[in-house]
Amino acid sequence: KTNNKVLLVEHPLSGKLDFPGGGLLEDESVACTAHRETWEETGFNVEVTQYLSTTPNGLAIFSCDLDAGIETLPDAFDAPPWAKLEIKKLVKADPFTLDNDAMRFTDDLILLRDGYTQFDITQH
């Protein structure tokens, strides 16, 4: 979460938004997977802080801390060069202005909003 927005990835084929995420490696915790996949897809070295929920597709959602000046970046910007095959761009979006059609998996929008609100509550 940054400036009342969340960081999502835009997939090149569908143009839809999704959480950074991917497969669990052998002997890797779910939190470590979240950290690794976020770095691989965004280039940001986040601190995974709190489990929030799991999507119907089995993707665990965590809150993350980042101290990289992301708030100064535009709302849409290029993914790192190594992620270009998987990720079209990175998008900072207000989860309450998105509609289901914006998300790669429509059921994830409610979880995104719930996680956003839950993150707000735990930060105060």
C-alpha positions as CSV (number, residue, x, y, z in Angstrom):
1,K,0.0,0.0,0.0
2,T,1.3,3.4,-0.9
3,N,-0.6,6.7,-0.8
4,N,-4.0,4.9,-0.6
5,K,-3.1,2.7,-3.5
6,V,-1.8,-0.9,-3.9
7,L,0.9,-2.1,-6.3
8,L,-0.4,-4.6,-8.8
9,V,1.1,-6.1,-12.0
10,E,-0.5,-5.9,-15.4
11,H,-0.3,-9.1,-17.5
12,P,0.8,-8.6,-21.2
13,L,-1.8,-10.9,-22.8
14,S,-4.9,-10.1,-20.9
15,G,-4.1,-6.5,-19.8
16,K,-5.7,-7.4,-16.5
17,L,-4.3,-6.6,-13.1
18,D,-3.1,-9.2,-10.6
19,F,-1.1,-9.6,-7.4
20,P,2.6,-10.3,-7.9
21,G,2.9,-14.0,-7.3
22,G,4.0,-17.4,-8.4
23,G,5.0,-20.9,-7.5
24,L,6.4,-22.2,-4.2
25,L,9.9,-23.6,-4.4
26,E,10.9,-26.7,-2.5
27,D,11.5,-26.0,1.2
28,E,10.4,-22.3,0.8
29,S,7.9,-20.8,3.1
30,V,4.8,-19.0,1.7
31,A,6.1,-15.7,3.0
32,C,9.5,-16.3,1.3
33,T,7.7,-17.1,-2.0
34,A,5.8,-13.8,-1.7
35,H,9.0,-11.9,-1.2
36,R,10.8,-13.7,-4.1
37,E,8.0,-13.4,-6.5
38,T,7.4,-9.7,-5.7
39,W,11.1,-9.0,-6.3
40,E,11.1,-11.0,-9.6
41,E,8.0,-9.3,-10.9
42,T,8.4,-5.8,-9.6
43,G,12.1,-5.3,-8.8
44,F,11.2,-4.2,-5.3
45,N,12.8,-5.8,-2.2
46,V,9.9,-5.8,0.2
47,E,9.6,-6.9,3.7
48,V,6.7,-9.4,4.0
49,T,4.9,-8.5,7.2
50,Q,1.5,-10.0,7.7
51,Y,-0.6,-12.7,6.1
52,L,-4.0,-11.3,5.0
53,S,-5.8,-14.0,3.1
54,T,-5.7,-16.6,0.3
55,T,-7.3,-16.2,-3.1
56,P,-9.6,-19.0,-4.5
57,N,-6.7,-19.9,-6.8
58,G,-4.4,-20.5,-3.7
59,L,-2.3,-17.4,-3.8
60,A,-1.5,-16.1,-0.3
61,I,-1.8,-12.4,0.1
62,F,0.5,-10.5,2.5
63,S,1.0,-6.9,3.5
64,C,4.5,-5.7,2.7
65,D,6.7,-2.8,3.7
66,L,8.8,-1.1,1.2
67,D,11.2,1.8,1.7
68,A,12.1,2.6,-1.9
69,G,10.4,5.9,-2.8
70,I,7.5,4.1,-4.6
71,E,5.2,7.0,-3.7
72,T,7.2,9.3,-6.1
73,L,6.7,7.0,-9.1
74,P,3.8,7.4,-11.5
75,D,0.6,5.3,-11.2
76,A,1.8,3.1,-14.1
77,F,5.4,2.3,-14.9
78,D,7.6,-0.3,-16.6
79,A,8.3,-3.6,-15.0
80,P,12.0,-4.4,-14.6
81,P,13.7,-5.7,-17.8
82,W,13.9,-9.3,-16.5
83,A,10.2,-9.4,-15.9
84,K,9.0,-8.2,-19.4
85,L,7.9,-11.6,-20.6
86,E,5.5,-12.0,-17.6
87,I,4.6,-8.4,-16.7
88,K,3.6,-5.6,-19.0
89,K,3.8,-2.9,-16.4
90,L,3.3,-2.1,-12.7
91,V,0.3,-0.2,-11.6
92,K,-0.5,1.6,-8.4
93,A,-4.3,1.4,-8.1
94,D,-7.0,2.4,-5.6
95,P,-8.8,-0.9,-4.9
96,F,-12.1,1.0,-4.4
97,T,-12.1,2.5,-7.9
98,L,-11.3,-0.8,-9.7
99,D,-14.1,-3.0,-11.0
100,N,-14.1,-6.8,-11.4
101,D,-13.3,-6.5,-15.0
102,A,-9.9,-4.8,-14.2
103,M,-8.7,-7.9,-12.3
104,R,-7.3,-11.0,-13.9
105,F,-9.4,-13.1,-11.5
106,T,-12.6,-11.3,-10.6
107,D,-13.0,-12.9,-7.2
108,D,-9.7,-11.3,-6.1
109,L,-11.1,-7.8,-6.0
110,I,-13.0,-8.4,-2.7
111,L,-9.9,-9.9,-1.2
112,L,-7.9,-7.0,-2.4
113,R,-10.3,-4.5,-0.7
114,D,-10.5,-6.6,2.5
115,G,-6.7,-6.8,2.7
116,Y,-6.3,-3.1,2.1
117,T,-8.8,-2.3,4.9
118,Q,-7.2,-4.9,7.2
119,F,-3.7,-3.5,6.5
120,D,-5.1,0.0,7.4
121,I,-6.5,-1.3,10.7
122,T,-3.2,-3.0,11.8
123,Q,-1.2,0.1,11.0
124,H,-3.0,2.2,13.6
